[in-house]
Amino acid sequence: MLMARRRRIWIIDDNPDYCNVVKRISADKRPDWELEFFPDSRKLLDLLEKDVAMVPDLIVLDLIMPEPDGIKMLHYIKRNRQLRPIPTIIVSESDSDTDASLCYQAGANSYIVKPASLEELRHFVAVTWQYWLDIAATPSHQRL
């Protein structure tokens, strides 16, 4: 029987409190998920300029951030041959249909309004990430 490999998740979000809670929830629910946090898009771009060998299995990207904002970063990701097939989830405090439409048009795989409570955030991590990492067959990885 093959041993399941660790699933790598990149989280690009400028809210340190949100990131810390996501980190704790993930450690409790799925310690086999490897999370890498970027406090802004610029930090991720710096990493990508060094030709990353270890791409993630999932990208969780905040829409509302300092420049480059989430939509510009999403465009960059979906134009990048190496990153394009990776499922990219946009999370935002905005529940605007316009924002959601722009993200889907730019190639987002999912648009989710940021969970408002701890319980909703737990549900988001458990269900959404499990779907993209354990259930969905995507070009970036195979189901185990």
N, C-alpha and C positions, 0 to 999 in steps of 0.2 A: 504494500500500500504506500502511495506517495505521501510525503509529509507536506502539509499545506504551508505555502510560503507566506511570510508576513505581508500584509497589505499596507501600502504606503499611501498616506493622504497628505496633500499640501493644503494648508488653510491660510488664506491671505485675508487678514482682517486687522484693522487698526485699533480695535477695542480690546485692551489687555484683560479686562475682567471677563468678557465673553470667552476669550481664548483660554483663560485659566479654568473656567467652568467646563468648557468642552474637553479640555485635557483630563480633568478629574472624572468626568462622566465616561470618557473613553477608557481610561485606566480601569474603572470599575466594571464596565460592561464587556469590553473587548481588549484586553491587554495585548493581544496579538496584532492589533492595528498600530502601525508606526505613524505617528503624527509629526509633521514638520510645519512649524508656524512661521509666517512672514508678517511682520507688523505693517508692511505696506508693499505696494506693487514694485517700488524701486528696489527693495531688497531681493525680490524674486527675479527681477530683470538682471540684477548684478550676478546672481547665481547662474541664470540661463546664459549669460554672456561667456561664462567659463565652460560652456559645452557640457551640460549635465549628462551623466551616464545613467543615473538612477532616476528615471522619471516615475511619477506616482501612478497609482491605480485610480485615483480620484482627486479632483481639484474642487475645493470649496472656496468660493471667491465672494468677498463682500462687495456690494455694488457701490456703496457710498464711502469713498476713501479719498485722501489727498491724491493729487496727480502722480502718476496716471491713475485715473479712477477705475472702477471695476469694469465699465463697459469698454474702455480703451484696452485694459488688460485682457478682457475676453476676446477682443478682436485680435490681439497679439497671439494669444494661445491658439485660436482657431486658424490663424495663418501659418503657424509653425508646424512643419511636417511631423516633427517628433511628438508634439503635444496635442495636435488636432484630434486624434482618436480617443483621448482620455476624457471620460465623462466629467463635465464641468457643471457644478451646481452653483447657481447664484443665490446668495442669501442677502436680504436687504430689509431694513426697517420700513421701506416703502411698499405700500400695497397698491400702487398705481398700476393700472392696466397698461399705460404707456411704457413704464419702465419694464414691466414683464414682457411686453411685445418686443421692445428694442433688444432685450437680452435673448429671446428666442430667435429673433431675426439674425442676431450676431452669432448664433450657434450654441447657445446654452442648452444643456440637456434637461435642466430643471430650474425653475425659479421658485424660491420659497421665501415667504415673509418670515423674518427672524422670529423665532419663538419668544414669546413675551414672559413666560414663566419657566421656572426650573423644570417642572414636570413636562412642559411642552418641549423644552430643549432635550431632555432625556429621550422623549419619544422621537424627536427628529434624528438624534444620533442613532438610536436603536433601529428604527425602521428605514429611514432614507439611506443611511450608509450601508446597512445590511443588504438592502436591495441592490445597490450599485456594486458592492464588493463580494457578495456571496451568491446572489441570485442571477442578476443580469449577465448575459454573455456579451462582452464588449470586445472591440478590437485590441484594447490595451491589456487584456488578461483573459484567461479561460476560467470557467467555473471549475471549482475543485470538488 
